[in-house]
Amino acid sequence: MKVVATEKAPKALGPYSQGYVSGGVFYSAGQIPVNPATDAVEADTIEGQAEQACKNVGEVLKAAGTDFD
């Protein structure tokens, strides 16, 4: 099992990792709308927060060697 971690997404806020790869499958607990550069939720709309959370997931996917496709 490979532990996935990147500084380009918020750090895990508990006793878990940003993600794992096992048997060619990526597993993640999810992401929050925190901008990792500022360590804060900057967006004040659900759309903005969803966009940031998706960017964070994309960075974790990239660190796992994959992407949304």
N, CA, C and O atoms as a Tinker XYZ file with bonds, in Angstrom:
   276  protein
     1  N      0.841000   -1.167000    0.000000    73     2
     2  CA     0.000000    0.000000    0.000000    64     1     3
     3  C      0.895000    1.242000    0.000000    63     2     4     5
     4  O      1.867000    1.322000    0.752000    81     3
     5  N      0.550000    2.209000   -0.858000    73     3     6
     6  CA     1.299000    3.455000   -0.951000    64     5     7
     7  C      0.495000    4.559000   -0.274000    63     6     8     9
     8  O     -0.679000    4.754000   -0.590000    81     7
     9  N      1.118000    5.283000    0.655000    73     7    10
    10  CA     0.489000    6.442000    1.282000    64     9    11
    11  C      0.686000    7.630000    0.346000    63    10    12    13
    12  O      1.795000    7.865000   -0.133000    81    11
    13  N     -0.378000    8.374000    0.083000    73    11    14
    14  CA    -0.330000    9.538000   -0.800000    64    13    15
    15  C     -0.366000   10.795000    0.058000    63    14    16    17
    16  O     -1.219000   10.941000    0.933000    81    15
    17  N      0.580000   11.707000   -0.209000    73    15    18
    18  CA     0.622000   12.970000    0.529000    64    17    19
    19  C      1.194000   14.061000   -0.369000    63    18    20    21
    20  O      2.118000   13.818000   -1.146000    81    19
    21  N      0.641000   15.254000   -0.257000    73    19    22
    22  CA     1.140000   16.404000   -0.996000    64    21    23
    23  C      0.946000   17.665000   -0.168000    63    22    24    25
    24  O     -0.013000   17.786000    0.594000    81    23
    25  N      1.869000   18.595000   -0.329000    73    23    26
    26  CA     1.752000   19.904000    0.331000    64    25    27
    27  C      0.801000   20.815000   -0.441000    63    26    28    29
    28  O      0.457000   21.898000    0.033000    81    27
    29  N      0.372000   20.381000   -1.635000    73    27    30
    30  CA    -0.507000   21.199000   -2.481000    64    29    31
    31  C     -1.982000   21.030000   -2.150000    63    30    32    33
    32  O     -2.846000   21.578000   -2.835000    81    31
    33  N     -2.268000   20.269000   -1.097000    73    31    34
    34  CA    -3.636000   20.088000   -0.593000    64    33    35
    35  C     -3.556000   20.171000    0.930000    63    34    36    37
    36  O     -2.492000   19.947000    1.508000    81    35
    37  N     -4.681000   20.495000    1.584000    73    35    38
    38  CA    -4.644000   20.589000    3.050000    64    37    39
    39  C     -4.179000   19.288000    3.694000    63    38    40    41
    40  O     -4.476000   18.193000    3.215000    81    39
    41  N     -3.449000   19.436000    4.782000    73    39    42
    42  CA    -2.994000   18.263000    5.519000    64    41    43
    43  C     -4.185000   17.560000    6.154000    63    42    44    45
    44  O     -5.196000   18.189000    6.468000    81    43
    45  N     -4.057000   16.267000    6.338000    73    43    46
    46  CA    -5.105000   15.498000    6.999000    64    45    47
    47  C     -5.285000   16.023000    8.423000    63    46    48    49
    48  O     -4.307000   16.264000    9.130000    81    47
    49  N     -6.531000   16.198000    8.835000    73    47    50
    50  CA    -6.822000   16.765000   10.145000    64    49    51
    51  C     -7.133000   15.710000   11.198000    63    50    52    53
    52  O     -7.856000   15.986000   12.156000    81    51
    53  N     -6.616000   14.555000   11.038000    73    51    54
    54  CA    -6.885000   13.473000   11.976000    64    53    55
    55  C     -5.885000   12.358000   11.780000    63    54    56    57
    56  O     -4.858000   12.554000   11.130000    81    55
    57  N     -6.161000   11.214000   12.320000    73    55    58
    58  CA    -5.234000   10.081000   12.243000    64    57    59
    59  C     -5.372000    9.306000   10.932000    63    58    60    61
    60  O     -5.460000    8.078000   10.943000    81    59
    61  N     -5.389000   10.006000    9.827000    73    59    62
    62  CA    -5.515000    9.367000    8.526000    64    61    63
    63  C     -4.665000   10.130000    7.523000    63    62    64    65
    64  O     -4.079000   11.157000    7.864000    81    63
    65  N     -4.592000    9.644000    6.302000    73    63    66
    66  CA    -3.784000   10.262000    5.256000    64    65    67
    67  C     -4.672000   10.900000    4.206000    63    66    68    69
    68  O     -5.882000   10.677000    4.172000    81    67
    69  N     -4.049000   11.702000    3.345000    73    67    70
    70  CA    -4.797000   12.306000    2.241000    64    69    71
    71  C     -5.302000   11.226000    1.293000    63    70    72    73
    72  O     -6.346000   11.393000    0.661000    81    71
    73  N     -4.584000   10.146000    1.192000    73    71    74
    74  CA    -5.021000    9.061000    0.331000    64    73    75
    75  C     -4.089000    7.871000    0.392000    63    74    76    77
    76  O     -2.997000    7.938000    0.956000    81    75
    77  N     -4.537000    6.793000   -0.193000    73    75    78
    78  CA    -3.766000    5.558000   -0.303000    64    77    79
    79  C     -4.000000    4.972000   -1.692000    63    78    80    81
    80  O     -5.059000    5.161000   -2.290000    81    79
    81  N     -2.995000    4.261000   -2.192000    73    79    82
    82  CA    -3.151000    3.454000   -3.391000    64    81    83
    83  C     -2.864000    2.017000   -2.993000    63    82    84    85
    84  O     -1.806000    1.716000   -2.439000    81    83
    85  N     -3.807000    1.137000   -3.277000    73    83    86
    86  CA    -3.646000   -0.279000   -2.972000    64    85    87
    87  C     -4.262000   -1.090000   -4.097000    63    86    88    89
    88  O     -5.420000   -0.882000   -4.459000    81    87
    89  N     -3.499000   -2.000000   -4.643000    73    87    90
    90  CA    -4.005000   -2.838000   -5.727000    64    89    91
    91  C     -4.424000   -2.040000   -6.945000    63    90    92    93
    92  O     -5.334000   -2.444000   -7.669000    81    91
    93  N     -3.761000   -0.891000   -7.184000    73    91    94
    94  CA    -4.083000   -0.063000   -8.338000    64    93    95
    95  C     -5.310000    0.808000   -8.157000    63    94    96    97
    96  O     -5.755000    1.447000   -9.110000    81    95
    97  N     -5.869000    0.849000   -6.948000    73    95    98
    98  CA    -7.069000    1.643000   -6.664000    64    97    99
    99  C     -6.703000    2.763000   -5.688000    63    98   100   101
   100  O     -6.007000    2.527000   -4.700000    81    99
   101  N     -7.176000    3.986000   -5.970000    73    99   102
   102  CA    -6.938000    5.132000   -5.094000    64   101   103
   103  C     -8.090000    5.259000   -4.098000    63   102   104   105
   104  O     -9.260000    5.202000   -4.476000    81   103
   105  N     -7.745000    5.430000   -2.831000    73   103   106
   106  CA    -8.735000    5.630000   -1.774000    64   105   107
   107  C     -8.436000    6.945000   -1.063000    63   106   108   109
   108  O     -7.279000    7.251000   -0.775000    81   107
   109  N     -9.475000    7.716000   -0.781000    73   107   110
   110  CA    -9.295000    8.975000   -0.068000    64   109   111
   111  C    -10.465000    9.218000    0.872000    63   110   112   113
   112  O    -11.592000    8.802000    0.604000    81   111
   113  N    -10.181000    9.894000    1.971000    73   111   114
   114  CA   -11.240000   10.262000    2.916000    64   113   115
   115  C    -11.986000   11.506000    2.440000    63   114   116   117
   116  O    -13.020000   11.856000    3.009000    81   115
   117  N    -11.481000   12.173000    1.413000    73   115   118
   118  CA   -12.121000   13.370000    0.901000    64   117   119
   119  C    -11.286000   14.605000    1.153000    63   118   120   121
   120  O    -10.166000   14.516000    1.656000    81   119
   121  N    -11.827000   15.747000    0.808000    73   119   122
   122  CA   -11.111000   17.002000    0.969000    64   121   123
   123  C    -12.055000   18.079000    1.463000    63   122   124   125
   124  O    -13.276000   17.960000    1.353000    81   123
   125  N    -11.471000   19.128000    2.006000    73   123   126
   126  CA   -12.211000   20.275000    2.516000    64   125   127
   127  C    -11.840000   21.495000    1.675000    63   126   128   129
   128  O    -10.843000   21.457000    0.955000    81   127
   129  N    -12.613000   22.570000    1.750000    73   127   130
   130  CA   -12.360000   23.730000    0.895000    64   129   131
   131  C    -11.302000   24.694000    1.428000    63   130   132   133
   132  O    -11.424000   25.906000    1.254000    81   131
   133  N    -10.275000   24.168000    2.067000    73   131   134
   134  CA    -9.194000   25.007000    2.590000    64   133   135
   135  C     -8.160000   25.230000    1.498000    63   134   136   137
   136  O     -7.748000   24.286000    0.824000    81   135
   137  N     -7.741000   26.481000    1.325000    73   135   138
   138  CA    -6.657000   26.793000    0.414000    64   137   139
   139  C     -5.358000   26.434000    1.139000    63   138   140   141
   140  O     -5.061000   27.030000    2.175000    81   139
   141  N     -4.575000   25.481000    0.629000    73   139   142
   142  CA    -3.378000   25.059000    1.343000    64   141   143
   143  C     -2.311000   26.150000    1.427000    63   142   144   145
   144  O     -1.440000   26.087000    2.295000    81   143
   145  N     -2.363000   27.140000    0.550000    73   143   146
   146  CA    -1.381000   28.229000    0.586000    64   145   147
   147  C     -1.613000   29.154000    1.772000    63   146   148   149
   148  O     -0.669000   29.745000    2.298000    81   147
   149  N     -2.875000   29.282000    2.195000    73   147   150
   150  CA    -3.203000   30.193000    3.294000    64   149   151
   151  C     -3.710000   29.456000    4.531000    63   150   152   153
   152  O     -3.840000   30.049000    5.602000    81   151
   153  N     -3.993000   28.175000    4.383000    73   151   154
   154  CA    -4.546000   27.344000    5.460000    64   153   155
   155  C     -5.880000   27.902000    5.975000    63   154   156   157
   156  O     -6.173000   27.852000    7.169000    81   155
   157  N     -6.684000   28.437000    5.033000    73   155   158
   158  CA    -7.971000   29.026000    5.412000    64   157   159
   159  C     -9.019000   28.756000    4.340000    63   158   160   161
   160  O     -8.698000   28.555000    3.168000    81   159
   161  N    -10.278000   28.756000    4.768000    73   159   162
   162  CA   -11.393000   28.708000    3.817000    64   161   163
   163  C    -11.597000   30.137000    3.338000    63   162   164   165
   164  O    -11.988000   31.006000    4.118000    81   163
   165  N    -11.332000   30.386000    2.056000    73   163   166
   166  CA   -11.421000   31.740000    1.525000    64   165   167
   167  C    -12.753000   32.012000    0.834000    63   166   168   169
   168  O    -13.263000   33.130000    0.894000    81   167
   169  N    -13.315000   31.012000    0.187000    73   167   170
   170  CA   -14.559000   31.196000   -0.563000    64   169   171
   171  C    -15.735000   31.288000    0.403000    63   170   172   173
   172  O    -15.795000   30.567000    1.399000    81   171
   173  N    -16.668000   32.185000    0.096000    73   171   174
   174  CA   -17.835000   32.334000    0.968000    64   173   175
   175  C    -19.124000   31.825000    0.328000    63   174   176   177
   176  O    -20.212000   32.013000    0.871000    81   175
   177  N    -18.992000   31.177000   -0.835000    73   175   178
   178  CA   -20.162000   30.564000   -1.473000    64   177   179
   179  C    -19.923000   29.060000   -1.585000    63   178   180   181
   180  O    -18.783000   28.595000   -1.559000    81   179
   181  N    -21.005000   28.316000   -1.708000    73   179   182
   182  CA   -20.878000   26.866000   -1.866000    64   181   183
   183  C    -20.153000   26.528000   -3.167000    63   182   184   185
   184  O    -19.406000   25.551000   -3.234000    81   183
   185  N    -20.378000   27.336000   -4.192000    73   183   186
   186  CA   -19.704000   27.091000   -5.474000    64   185   187
   187  C    -18.194000   27.271000   -5.338000    63   186   188   189
   188  O    -17.421000   26.455000   -5.840000    81   187
   189  N    -17.781000   28.325000   -4.666000    73   187   190
   190  CA   -16.354000   28.581000   -4.476000    64   189   191
   191  C    -15.698000   27.536000   -3.602000    63   190   192   193
   192  O    -14.569000   27.116000   -3.856000    81   191
   193  N    -16.413000   27.119000   -2.569000    73   191   194
   194  CA   -15.875000   26.092000   -1.690000    64   193   195
   195  C    -15.774000   24.752000   -2.409000    63   194   196   197
   196  O    -14.803000   24.018000   -2.222000    81   195
   197  N    -16.774000   24.430000   -3.232000    73   195   198
   198  CA   -16.738000   23.184000   -4.007000    64   197   199
   199  C    -15.575000   23.210000   -4.997000    63   198   200   201
   200  O    -14.900000   22.199000   -5.192000    81   199
   201  N    -15.342000   24.366000   -5.622000    73   199   202
   202  CA   -14.230000   24.487000   -6.563000    64   201   203
   203  C    -12.888000   24.250000   -5.855000    63   202   204   205
   204  O    -12.027000   23.542000   -6.379000    81   203
   205  N    -12.711000   24.838000   -4.669000    73   203   206
   206  CA   -11.457000   24.642000   -3.934000    64   205   207
   207  C    -11.298000   23.190000   -3.512000    63   206   208   209
   208  O    -10.206000   22.632000   -3.625000    81   207
   209  N    -12.365000   22.568000   -3.029000    73   207   210
   210  CA   -12.292000   21.161000   -2.628000    64   209   211
   211  C    -11.910000   20.289000   -3.823000    63   210   212   213
   212  O    -11.120000   19.356000   -3.680000    81   211
   213  N    -12.460000   20.582000   -4.988000    73   211   214
   214  CA   -12.116000   19.804000   -6.189000    64   213   215
   215  C    -10.663000   20.023000   -6.591000    63   214   216   217
   216  O     -9.990000   19.079000   -7.006000    81   215
   217  N    -10.167000   21.255000   -6.473000    73   215   218
   218  CA    -8.747000   21.506000   -6.738000    64   217   219
   219  C     -7.886000   20.672000   -5.792000    63   218   220   221
   220  O     -6.879000   20.098000   -6.205000    81   219
   221  N     -8.283000   20.609000   -4.530000    73   219   222
   222  CA    -7.536000   19.830000   -3.546000    64   221   223
   223  C     -7.537000   18.348000   -3.901000    63   222   224   225
   224  O     -6.498000   17.691000   -3.820000    81   223
   225  N     -8.686000   17.819000   -4.291000    73   223   226
   226  CA    -8.765000   16.417000   -4.709000    64   225   227
   227  C     -7.861000   16.187000   -5.918000    63   226   228   229
   228  O     -7.170000   15.171000   -5.993000    81   227
   229  N     -7.864000   17.122000   -6.860000    73   227   230
   230  CA    -7.013000   17.004000   -8.042000    64   229   231
   231  C     -5.539000   16.918000   -7.688000    63   230   232   233
   232  O     -4.796000   16.151000   -8.301000    81   231
   233  N     -5.111000   17.697000   -6.705000    73   231   234
   234  CA    -3.709000   17.653000   -6.285000    64   233   235
   235  C     -3.362000   16.322000   -5.611000    63   234   236   237
   236  O     -2.266000   15.796000   -5.805000    81   235
   237  N     -4.278000   15.788000   -4.835000    73   235   238
   238  CA    -4.034000   14.487000   -4.204000    64   237   239
   239  C     -4.008000   13.395000   -5.278000    63   238   240   241
   240  O     -3.171000   12.493000   -5.226000    81   239
   241  N     -4.911000   13.472000   -6.239000    73   239   242
   242  CA    -4.901000   12.514000   -7.345000    64   241   243
   243  C     -3.563000   12.578000   -8.096000    63   242   244   245
   244  O     -2.981000   11.546000   -8.428000    81   243
   245  N     -3.085000   13.799000   -8.360000    73   243   246
   246  CA    -1.821000   13.973000   -9.059000    64   245   247
   247  C     -0.687000   13.325000   -8.253000    63   246   248   249
   248  O      0.174000   12.652000   -8.819000    81   247
   249  N     -0.690000   13.530000   -6.937000    73   247   250
   250  CA     0.348000   12.927000   -6.089000    64   249   251
   251  C      0.258000   11.399000   -6.110000    63   250   252   253
   252  O      1.257000   10.714000   -5.896000    81   251
   253  N     -0.941000   10.868000   -6.368000    73   251   254
   254  CA    -1.129000    9.416000   -6.458000    64   253   255
   255  C     -0.765000    8.862000   -7.822000    63   254   256   257
   256  O     -0.766000    7.649000   -8.033000    81   255
   257  N     -0.448000    9.780000   -8.769000    73   255   258
   258  CA    -0.072000    9.336000  -10.100000    64   257   259
   259  C     -1.244000    9.164000  -11.037000    63   258   260   261
   260  O     -1.156000    8.425000  -12.018000    81   259
   261  N     -2.357000    9.847000  -10.741000    73   259   262
   262  CA    -3.536000    9.736000  -11.585000    64   261   263
   263  C     -4.215000   11.101000  -11.690000    63   262   264   265
   264  O     -3.648000   12.107000  -11.264000    81   263
   265  N     -5.409000   11.141000  -12.245000    73   263   266
   266  CA    -6.148000   12.394000  -12.363000    64   265   267
   267  C     -7.642000   12.091000  -12.448000    63   266   268   269
   268  O     -8.055000   10.945000  -12.272000    81   267
   269  N     -8.442000   13.103000  -12.714000    73   267   270
   270  CA    -9.893000   12.917000  -12.775000    64   269   271
   271  C    -10.326000   12.012000  -13.927000    63   270   272   273
   272  O    -11.375000   11.373000  -13.850000    81   271
   273  N     -9.530000   11.952000  -14.991000    73   271   274
   274  CA    -9.897000   11.103000  -16.140000    64   273   275
   275  C     -9.840000    9.642000  -15.746000    63   274   276
   276  O    -10.114000    8.770000  -16.571000    81   275
